[in-house]
Amino acid sequence: MTDEPHRHESTPDEHGRNRVRKSAEAYRTISEVADELHVPQHVLRFWETKFPRIKPLKRGGGRRYYRPDDVLLLQRIADLLYIQGYTIKGVQRLLRESGG
């Protein structure tokens, strides 16, 4: 056993604060996902109403924790809406047809 502290990879955020990078398997809060996708938190809550496969765990006080699969789906939705130009209905149809 060593006396060295655990090393975590950290990167500065847009405000210069260091943030510890979570593993790919870690659950993420709504603020973390919103920051990662560059969308407001209310957009993620809205998407939850339109895409039933997005089901974050809700803990004390209703705090949301997104699973890695939720984050991947949210990334795909954001790409389809904002990069590829789909509408909400178009994304719903595409996800339904592709099973994803």
N, C-alpha and C positions, 0 to 999 in steps of 0.2 A: 504494500500500500504506500502511496506517496502523499506528501503534504501539499502538493500543488493543487490549486483550485481547479475546478472543472472549467474547461475552455468551451466557450460558446462563440459561434461566428456571429458577429454583429456588424450592422451597417448603419450609417447615419440616415435619418429620414430627411424629408424636405426642410425640416426646422433645425437640422444639425444634431438632433438627439440620436444617440445610438440605440438601435433596436436589435434585440436578439432574434436571429432567424430561426423560426420554428421548423421542425422536421415536416416532411410531406405528409406524415400520418397524424399530425397534431390537429386538434379541433381549433377552429378560429372563431373569434367574436365577430359580430356584425361590423364593428368599426374596422377590424383588420381586413375583412373581405372587401368592404367598401373602399378602403384605401388602396388595396391591391388592384381592384377593378376600375378605380377612378370614377366611382358613381356615389351619389349620396345614399345614406342608410335607408331613407324612405323608399328608394327605388328597389332595394333588395326586398324590403317588406312587401312592396307591391308585386314584385315578381313571384313571391311565395303564393300570392292569391291567384296568379295566372298559370303557374307551373306547379301542379300538385306533387311532383317528384321532389321538389325542394322542401325538405322537412328538417329544419335544424332542431337540435335538442333545445328544450327550453328549461332553464333552471330557475333558481330563486329570483323572484321579481320579474319573471318572463325573459330573462337574459338569454339571448340566442347563442348557440354554439354550432357552427357549421362543420359537418363531417367533410373529409377530403373529397368524397364523391360529390357532395353538394357544391363544393368550391369549383370542381372541374365542370359541373353542369352550368354553374353561374358564369364561368369564363366562356363557355360555349355560347350561352345565351347572349352575353354582352357582345361577343364577336359577331354573331348573326345579326343582332340589332344595330350595332353601332359601326361595324366595319363593312359588313356585307349588305346592309340596308333592308333587311327583312322587317316586316311589321310583327307585332305580338302574335296576331293570328297566324302569320306565316311561319313563325318560329314554332308555335304550338303544333301546327300541321306537320312541319318537318320532323320535330321530335317524336310525334306520334307515329309517323310513317317509318322512321328509322329505329324506333324502339328505344331511343335515347333521349 
